[in-house]
């Protein structure tokens, strides 16, 4: 049985990648739709707004790798990042 924090991280990853995949599909469909349509007026185009932003934080790895920063039960992630909704 995985630790509770591992289970939570797994759930967050699943949601993140599912949302990312859906956003990519919508963006692809929008691009295809725009290429098939003729723009009637210039105000008719809509820009896609991301559902979330993923900000990579590579500097965190150097801080967390220092001895005594994290409790022994915590495992640092390989690619630290923040997800902003």
C-alpha positions in Angstrom: 0.0 0.0 0.0 1.6 3.3 -1.1 2.1 6.0 1.4 -0.7 8.6 1.6 1.4 11.4 0.0 2.4 9.1 -2.9 -1.3 8.2 -3.5 -2.1 11.9 -3.5 0.7 12.8 -5.8 -0.4 10.0 -8.2 -4.0 11.4 -8.2 -2.8 14.9 -8.8 -0.6 13.7 -11.7 -3.6 11.8 -13.3 -5.8 14.9 -13.1 -3.0 17.1 -14.4 -2.2 14.9 -17.4 -5.9 14.3 -18.1 -6.6 18.1 -18.1 -3.5 18.7 -20.2 -4.6 16.1 -22.8 -8.1 17.6 -23.0 -6.7 21.1 -23.4 -4.4 19.9 -26.2 -7.4 18.2 -27.9 -9.5 21.4 -27.7 -6.6 23.5 -29.0 -6.1 21.1 -31.9 -9.8 21.1 -32.7 -9.9 24.9 -32.5 -6.9 25.2 -34.9 -8.6 22.8 -37.3 -11.9 24.6 -37.1 -10.2 28.0 -37.7 -8.4 26.7 -40.7 -11.7 25.5 -42.2 -13.6 28.7 -41.5 -13.3 32.0 -43.1 -13.0 34.9 -40.7 -15.9 37.2 -41.2 -14.7 39.9 -38.9 -11.4 40.4 -37.1 -13.1 40.4 -33.7 -14.4 36.9 -34.2 -11.3 35.0 -33.1 -10.9 33.7 -29.6 -7.6 33.1 -27.9 -7.2 30.0 -25.9 -6.7 30.4 -22.2 -4.8 27.7 -20.4 -6.7 26.0 -17.6 -3.5 25.9 -15.5 0.1 26.8 -15.6 3.0 24.5 -14.7 6.0 26.3 -13.4 9.2 24.3 -13.2 11.3 25.0 -10.1 14.7 23.4 -10.6 16.2 25.6 -7.9 14.1 23.8 -5.3 16.1 20.6 -5.9 19.3 22.2 -4.8 17.7 23.5 -1.5 15.9 20.2 -0.8 19.1 18.1 -1.3 20.7 19.8 1.7 20.8 17.6 4.7 18.2 18.3 7.4 15.8 20.4 5.2 13.2 17.7 4.7 12.0 15.2 7.4 13.4 11.7 6.8 10.0 10.4 5.8 9.7 12.9 2.9 11.0 11.9 -0.5 12.0 14.8 -2.8 10.5 14.8 -6.3 12.7 14.4 -9.4 11.3 17.5 -11.2 9.9 20.0 -8.7 7.2 22.3 -10.1 4.2 24.2 -9.0 0.8 24.0 -10.7 -1.2 27.3 -10.6 -4.9 27.1 -11.4 
